[in-house]
């Protein structure tokens, strides 16, 4: 992307997002509307290699599916039959056509109604007047996103330059394949509001205090955040050591500079230090005090060296058993504190010269969040 990133706010004491945004049921309902009106990660292009391959995605009580059409493109639809509202598909698989299990109304992969039960005397709608409910779909670095409400601007307009940044930082990403099992972006539940988890992702003020092994592996003082209109980028170099308290690095083959992106409001993507790989995660608000992180991970199609599998397992074990558990405990403790009657809202620590401690990326998130709430009809911050 041409041009500079957004200007980092001058370091001055400011109050953080008020606690009620993390604890109130009314705020959670506003968050539901926000998420359904924005781009949401639902999977990866490689999950649908052939025409008719499909995946489903549930966001709150809304179900959707993405299918590869006859021309090789992706189409997304609300997972509901326009006849009587029955759910059309479940899970994943392949469909030559989409037939409703209730009354057998049948649709082509491009959403057209192509068949329904009738007699010569039946009064039925004109086929051309009925089709599946279309949902905008886009890809980003191979990952598939949908806009459930159809109200968000095109993804490339919403986050200009993001795809190019990822391609430049991870030039081999297009060759990567989906990784099975628990990996660097694994899924888990957390007893905290989704914004607490995003806050935690967008600052490293806590890293040296709460992540001893991560701190030993990384050069946190050298990391930096870049702010863009609807996303952030963190560039995080390691300390350049092959043996660390987190896991071993092969300095000749492994990633030694991490790159992490956050896309407003609840998607993160990144290339973590260690064996080459990439992940993308969506933070789903289950309730005002519960979040599910859903992740997809990629790896190289062939090993970079004979020892790669062992190092990959070591990183996975560390991610699942150590750093994720540390972050989950931190976020759950914050959620408890946010509900305390003594706490109304905290403070930001910002310093454009010390990104390893600064919370300006989190502040950027909060600014975007409040602006989005103000823009929603009948919702005010």
C-alpha positions as CSV (number, residue, x, y, z in Angstrom):
1,X,0.0,0.0,0.0
2,X,1.3,3.4,-0.9
3,X,1.5,6.2,1.6
4,X,2.2,6.2,5.3
5,X,0.3,4.4,8.0
6,X,-2.0,6.4,10.3
7,X,-0.3,8.9,12.7
8,X,0.3,7.4,16.1
9,X,-1.5,9.4,18.8
10,X,0.7,11.6,20.9
11,X,1.4,10.0,24.3
12,X,-1.0,11.6,26.7
13,X,-3.1,10.1,29.6
14,X,-6.5,9.1,28.4
15,X,-9.2,7.0,29.8
16,X,-9.9,3.7,28.1
17,X,-13.2,2.2,26.9
18,X,-15.8,2.1,29.6
19,X,-16.4,-1.1,31.5
20,X,-20.1,-1.4,30.6
21,X,-19.2,-2.1,26.9
22,X,-17.7,-5.3,28.1
23,X,-20.4,-6.4,30.6
24,X,-23.8,-5.1,29.6
25,X,-26.3,-7.2,27.8
26,X,-27.4,-4.1,25.8
27,X,-23.8,-3.6,24.6
28,X,-23.6,-7.3,23.6
29,X,-26.8,-6.8,21.5
30,X,-25.1,-3.8,19.8
31,X,-22.0,-6.0,19.2
32,X,-24.2,-8.6,17.5
33,X,-25.4,-6.0,15.0
34,X,-21.9,-4.7,14.5
35,X,-20.5,-8.1,13.7
36,X,-23.4,-9.0,11.3
37,X,-22.7,-5.8,9.5
38,X,-19.0,-6.4,9.0
39,X,-16.8,-8.9,7.2
40,X,-16.5,-12.2,9.0
41,X,-14.0,-14.9,8.5
42,X,-15.6,-18.3,7.7
43,X,-12.9,-20.6,6.3
44,X,-10.3,-21.1,3.6
45,X,-10.5,-21.3,-0.1
46,X,-8.7,-24.7,0.0
47,X,-11.7,-26.2,1.8
48,X,-13.7,-25.9,-1.4
49,X,-11.4,-27.1,-4.3
50,X,-14.0,-28.5,-6.6
51,X,-17.3,-27.2,-8.0
52,X,-20.1,-28.0,-5.6
53,X,-17.8,-28.1,-2.5
54,X,-19.3,-26.1,0.3
55,X,-18.8,-25.1,3.9
56,X,-21.2,-23.7,6.5
57,X,-20.7,-21.0,9.1
58,X,-22.8,-20.0,12.0
59,X,-22.8,-16.4,13.4
60,X,-25.0,-16.1,16.5
61,X,-28.3,-17.6,15.4
62,X,-27.7,-17.0,11.7
63,X,-26.4,-19.7,9.4
64,X,-24.7,-19.3,6.1
65,X,-22.9,-21.4,3.5
66,X,-20.3,-20.8,0.9
67,X,-20.1,-23.0,-2.3
68,X,-17.8,-23.3,-5.3
69,X,-19.9,-22.6,-8.4
70,X,-19.7,-24.1,-11.8
71,X,-17.3,-21.4,-13.0
72,X,-14.9,-21.9,-10.1
73,X,-15.9,-18.9,-8.2
74,X,-17.2,-18.7,-4.6
75,X,-20.8,-17.8,-3.8
76,X,-22.3,-17.3,-0.3
77,X,-25.9,-17.6,0.7
78,X,-28.1,-17.5,3.8
79,X,-28.6,-21.1,4.8
80,X,-32.4,-20.8,4.6
81,X,-34.9,-21.9,1.9
82,X,-36.9,-19.0,0.6
83,X,-40.0,-21.2,0.5
84,X,-40.6,-21.9,4.2
85,X,-37.3,-21.1,5.9
86,X,-35.9,-24.6,6.4
87,X,-32.1,-24.9,6.7
88,X,-30.7,-26.1,3.4
89,X,-27.3,-27.7,4.2
90,X,-25.3,-28.8,7.2
91,X,-21.6,-29.1,7.8
92,X,-19.5,-29.4,4.7
93,X,-19.6,-31.5,1.5
94,X,-20.4,-31.4,-2.1
95,X,-23.7,-30.5,-3.8
96,X,-24.5,-30.7,-7.5
97,X,-27.6,-28.8,-6.7
98,X,-29.1,-27.5,-3.4
99,X,-32.4,-29.3,-2.5
100,X,-34.3,-28.3,0.5
101,X,-34.9,-31.3,2.8
102,X,-38.4,-30.1,3.7
103,X,-40.3,-29.7,0.4
104,X,-37.5,-30.4,-2.2
105,X,-37.4,-26.9,-3.7
106,X,-34.2,-27.2,-5.6
107,X,-31.6,-24.5,-6.5
108,X,-28.6,-24.4,-8.8
109,X,-25.2,-23.5,-7.4
110,X,-25.7,-20.0,-8.7
111,X,-28.8,-19.6,-6.5
112,X,-31.5,-20.0,-9.2
113,X,-34.6,-21.9,-8.4
114,X,-34.6,-24.9,-10.8
115,X,-37.3,-27.2,-9.5
116,X,-40.2,-27.5,-7.1
117,X,-43.1,-30.0,-6.6
118,X,-46.2,-28.9,-8.5
119,X,-49.2,-30.2,-10.6
120,X,-50.4,-28.6,-13.8
121,X,-53.0,-26.7,-11.8
122,X,-50.7,-25.6,-9.0
123,X,-50.4,-21.9,-8.4
124,X,-46.7,-21.3,-7.8
125,X,-44.2,-18.4,-8.0
126,X,-42.4,-17.8,-11.2
127,X,-39.0,-19.4,-10.9
128,X,-37.2,-16.3,-12.0
129,X,-38.7,-14.5,-9.0
130,X,-37.2,-16.9,-6.4
131,X,-33.5,-17.5,-5.6
132,X,-31.4,-18.1,-2.7
133,X,-30.5,-15.1,-0.5
134,X,-27.1,-13.9,-1.7
135,X,-24.4,-12.8,0.7
136,X,-21.3,-10.9,-0.3
137,X,-18.2,-13.1,-0.2
138,X,-14.5,-12.2,-0.6
139,X,-11.1,-13.8,-0.1
140,X,-8.1,-12.4,1.8
141,X,-4.8,-14.2,1.6
142,X,-6.8,-17.3,0.7
143,X,-9.1,-17.0,3.6
144,X,-12.9,-16.7,2.9
145,X,-14.9,-13.9,4.5
146,X,-18.6,-13.0,4.2
147,X,-20.6,-9.9,5.0
148,X,-23.9,-11.3,6.5
149,X,-26.0,-8.2,6.1
150,X,-24.5,-7.1,2.8
151,X,-24.1,-3.6,4.2
152,X,-20.3,-3.5,4.5
153,X,-18.3,-1.9,1.7
154,X,-16.2,-4.2,-0.5
155,X,-13.4,-5.8,1.5
156,X,-10.7,-4.2,-0.7
157,X,-12.3,-0.8,-0.1
158,X,-12.7,-1.4,3.6
159,X,-9.1,-2.5,4.2
160,X,-7.1,-1.2,1.3
161,X,-3.5,-2.5,1.2
162,X,-4.1,-5.3,3.7
163,X,-3.9,-8.1,1.1
164,X,-0.7,-6.6,-0.4
165,X,0.9,-6.3,3.1
166,X,0.3,-10.0,3.8
167,X,1.6,-11.0,0.3
168,X,4.7,-9.0,0.8
169,X,5.4,-10.4,4.3
170,X,4.5,-14.0,3.4
171,X,5.3,-14.4,-0.3
172,X,5.0,-18.2,-0.2
173,X,1.5,-18.1,1.5
174,X,-0.3,-19.2,-1.7
175,X,1.5,-22.5,-1.6
176,X,0.5,-23.3,2.0
177,X,-2.0,-26.0,2.9
178,X,-4.5,-26.4,5.7
179,X,-3.0,-27.9,8.8
180,X,-4.9,-30.6,10.7
181,X,-5.1,-30.8,14.4
182,X,-4.2,-28.2,17.1
183,X,-1.9,-25.6,15.7
184,X,-0.6,-22.1,16.2
185,X,-4.0,-20.6,15.8
186,X,-6.0,-23.2,17.7
187,X,-9.6,-22.7,18.8
188,X,-10.7,-22.3,22.4
189,X,-13.4,-20.8,24.7
190,X,-12.7,-17.9,27.1
191,X,-14.9,-16.6,29.9
192,X,-14.4,-13.0,28.8
193,X,-16.0,-10.5,26.4
194,X,-14.6,-10.7,22.9
195,X,-13.3,-7.1,23.1
196,X,-11.1,-8.1,26.1
197,X,-9.4,-10.7,23.8
198,X,-8.9,-8.2,21.0
199,X,-7.5,-5.7,23.5
200,X,-5.1,-8.4,24.7
201,X,-4.0,-9.1,21.1
202,X,-3.4,-5.5,20.3
203,X,-0.8,-4.7,23.0
204,X,2.4,-6.1,24.3
205,X,2.4,-4.0,27.5
206,X,1.7,-7.3,29.3
207,X,4.1,-9.5,27.4
208,X,7.2,-9.1,29.6
209,X,5.1,-9.4,32.7
210,X,2.8,-12.3,31.9
211,X,4.6,-14.3,29.2
212,X,8.0,-15.3,30.4
213,X,8.8,-17.8,27.7
214,X,7.4,-15.5,24.9
215,X,9.5,-12.6,26.3
216,X,12.6,-14.8,26.2
217,X,12.0,-15.7,22.5
218,X,11.1,-12.2,21.3
219,X,12.8,-8.9,21.1
220,X,9.7,-7.1,22.4
221,X,11.4,-3.6,22.5
222,X,12.0,-3.8,18.8
223,X,8.4,-4.7,17.9
224,X,6.2,-2.0,16.3
225,X,2.5,-1.4,15.5
226,X,1.2,0.3,12.4
227,X,-2.3,1.7,12.4
228,X,-4.4,1.7,9.2
229,X,-8.0,2.9,8.8
230,X,-9.6,-0.5,9.6
231,X,-6.7,-2.7,10.6
232,X,-3.4,-2.8,12.4
233,X,-0.1,-4.6,11.7
234,X,2.4,-5.7,14.2
235,X,6.0,-6.5,13.2
236,X,7.6,-8.6,16.0
237,X,11.2,-9.8,15.6
238,X,12.6,-12.6,17.7
239,X,15.8,-12.2,19.7
240,X,17.6,-14.3,17.1
241,X,18.3,-17.2,19.4
242,X,18.0,-20.8,18.4
243,X,17.2,-22.0,21.9
244,X,14.5,-20.2,23.8
245,X,12.3,-20.8,26.8
246,X,9.3,-21.1,24.4
247,X,10.5,-23.5,21.7
248,X,13.6,-24.1,19.5
249,X,14.1,-22.1,16.3
250,X,16.1,-23.2,13.3
251,X,17.5,-19.8,12.2
252,X,18.1,-21.1,8.7
253,X,14.6,-22.4,8.0
254,X,12.2,-20.8,10.4
255,X,10.3,-17.5,10.6
256,X,12.3,-15.2,12.8
257,X,10.1,-12.0,12.4
258,X,6.5,-12.4,13.3
259,X,3.8,-10.5,11.4
260,X,0.3,-10.0,12.9
261,X,-2.7,-8.3,11.6
262,X,-6.1,-7.4,13.1
263,X,-9.0,-6.6,10.9
264,X,-11.9,-4.7,12.4
265,X,-13.8,-5.8,14.3
266,X,-12.9,-9.4,15.3
267,X,-10.5,-11.1,12.8
268,X,-6.8,-11.6,13.3
269,X,-4.2,-13.1,11.0
270,X,-0.6,-13.8,11.4
271,X,2.7,-15.6,10.7
272,X,4.1,-16.6,14.0
273,X,7.8,-17.2,14.6
274,X,8.9,-20.8,14.2
275,X,8.3,-23.2,11.3
276,X,6.7,-21.5,8.3
277,X,2.9,-21.3,8.8
278,X,0.0,-18.9,8.9
279,X,-3.2,-18.6,10.9
280,X,-6.5,-16.7,10.9
281,X,-8.9,-16.5,13.8
282,X,-12.4,-15.1,14.4
283,X,-13.4,-14.1,17.9
284,X,-17.1,-14.9,18.3
285,X,-19.1,-13.2,21.1
286,X,-21.1,-16.0,22.6
287,X,-22.5,-13.7,25.4
288,X,-21.4,-10.5,27.1
289,X,-18.9,-12.6,29.2
290,X,-18.0,-15.5,26.9
291,X,-16.0,-15.7,23.6
292,X,-15.1,-18.6,21.3
293,X,-12.0,-18.2,19.2
294,X,-12.3,-20.2,15.9
295,X,-9.1,-20.6,13.9
296,X,-7.7,-22.0,10.7
297,X,-4.0,-22.8,10.3
298,X,-1.8,-23.3,7.3
299,X,1.6,-25.0,6.9
300,X,4.0,-25.7,4.0
301,X,3.1,-28.5,1.6
302,X,6.4,-30.2,2.2
303,X,8.8,-30.0,5.2
304,X,11.6,-27.4,5.0
305,X,14.0,-29.7,6.7
306,X,14.0,-33.2,8.4
307,X,13.5,-31.7,11.9
308,X,10.5,-29.4,11.0
309,X,7.8,-31.7,12.3
310,X,9.4,-31.9,15.7
311,X,9.7,-28.1,16.0
312,X,6.2,-27.7,14.7
313,X,4.9,-30.0,17.5
314,X,7.0,-28.1,20.1
315,X,5.5,-24.8,19.0
316,X,2.0,-26.3,19.0
317,X,2.4,-27.7,22.5
318,X,3.7,-24.3,23.7
319,X,0.9,-22.4,22.0
320,X,-1.9,-24.7,23.4
321,X,-0.5,-25.4,26.8
322,X,1.4,-22.3,27.7
323,X,0.8,-19.0,26.0
324,X,-2.9,-19.5,25.2
325,X,-3.5,-20.6,28.8
326,X,-1.7,-17.5,30.0
327,X,-3.7,-15.2,27.8
328,X,-7.0,-16.9,28.7
329,X,-6.3,-16.5,32.4
330,X,-5.4,-12.9,31.9
331,X,-8.6,-12.1,29.9
332,X,-10.8,-14.0,32.3
333,X,-9.4,-12.1,35.3
334,X,-9.9,-8.8,33.4
335,X,-13.6,-9.7,32.8
336,X,-14.1,-10.3,36.5
337,X,-12.5,-6.9,37.3
338,X,-14.6,-5.1,34.7
339,X,-17.7,-6.2,36.6
340,X,-16.5,-4.7,39.8
341,X,-18.6,-1.8,41.0
342,X,-15.4,0.2,41.8
343,X,-14.2,0.0,38.2
344,X,-15.7,2.3,35.5
345,X,-12.9,2.5,32.9
346,X,-9.2,2.2,32.8
347,X,-6.3,4.2,31.3
348,X,-4.2,4.0,28.1
349,X,-0.5,3.9,28.1
350,X,0.7,5.3,24.7
351,X,4.2,5.9,23.5
352,X,5.1,6.2,19.8
353,X,8.7,5.4,20.6
354,X,8.1,2.3,22.7
355,X,5.6,0.0,20.8
356,X,6.5,-2.9,23.1
357,X,4.7,-1.1,25.9
358,X,2.3,1.2,24.1
359,X,-1.4,0.6,23.9
360,X,-2.1,2.9,21.0
361,X,-3.3,0.0,18.7
362,X,-5.9,-1.0,21.3
363,X,-6.9,2.6,21.5
364,X,-7.3,2.6,17.7
365,X,-9.6,-0.4,18.0
366,X,-11.7,1.4,20.6
367,X,-12.0,4.5,18.5
368,X,-13.2,2.4,15.5
369,X,-15.6,0.5,17.8
370,X,-17.3,3.6,19.2
371,X,-17.6,5.2,15.7
372,X,-19.2,2.0,14.4
373,X,-21.7,2.0,17.2
374,X,-22.6,5.6,16.6
375,X,-23.2,4.8,12.9
376,X,-25.7,2.0,13.7
377,X,-29.3,3.0,13.7
378,X,-30.9,3.2,17.1
379,X,-27.6,2.5,18.9
380,X,-25.5,5.0,20.7
381,X,-22.4,4.6,22.8
